[in-house]
Each structure stands twice: as C-alpha cells, then as structure tokens.
Amino acid sequence: MAKMQNNRIDKKVKSKSTEEIQENMEFSFFSPGATNVYVAGGFNGWGTQSLPMKGDEDGIWRSKVKLLPGR
C-alpha cells in the first residue's frame, strides 16, 4: 500500500502580483508500481489531473506547489 511520505516547506518567495509571501510546498508519495500520480486538494479545486508528480527510480513521486500561508 502506498503512503504519503512528507510535506515540507522548501523556501519562501514573493508573489509579484499580490506581494504576499508564498510557500513552495513539496509533496512526495511512495508508489513504485504507479505509472501516473497527481496532487489534488482544495488549492487546485480538487483537479485530479492538474498537478502531475514526477517519479524517480526508487518509486518516489514528487511535485512542488506554491501556496499562500494557511492554504
């Protein structure tokens, strides 16, 4: 069974349009047998194919998303 490994804050960047601080979040997921993995949540309208993850040779899938604090 696949499981979520971690969520972590990489760094903070300033948004040009809103001048608010955004956090660059990295999502990772362990699933060696997967062929496609996507991130879905309230921050992307639960779009099940809008944020694809990239898999590595160890079966760990990753994707980075810029989010406003509290999101």
Residue, then its C-alpha position, 0 to 999 in steps of 0.5 A: m500500500a502506498k503512503m504519503q511520505n512528507n510535506r515540507i516547506d522548501k523556501k519562501v518567495k514573493s508573489k509579484s502580483t499580490e506581494e504576499i509571501q508564498e510557500n513552495m510546498e513539496f509533496s512526495f508519495f511512495s508508489p513504485g508500481a504507479t505509472n501516473v500520480y497527481v496532487a489534488g486538494g482544495f488549492n487546485g479545486w480538487g483537479t485530479q489531473s492538474l498537478p502531475m508528480k514526477g517519479d524517480e527510480d526508487g518509486i518516489w513521486r514528487s511535485k512542488v506547489k506554491l501556496l499562500p500561508g494557511r492554504 
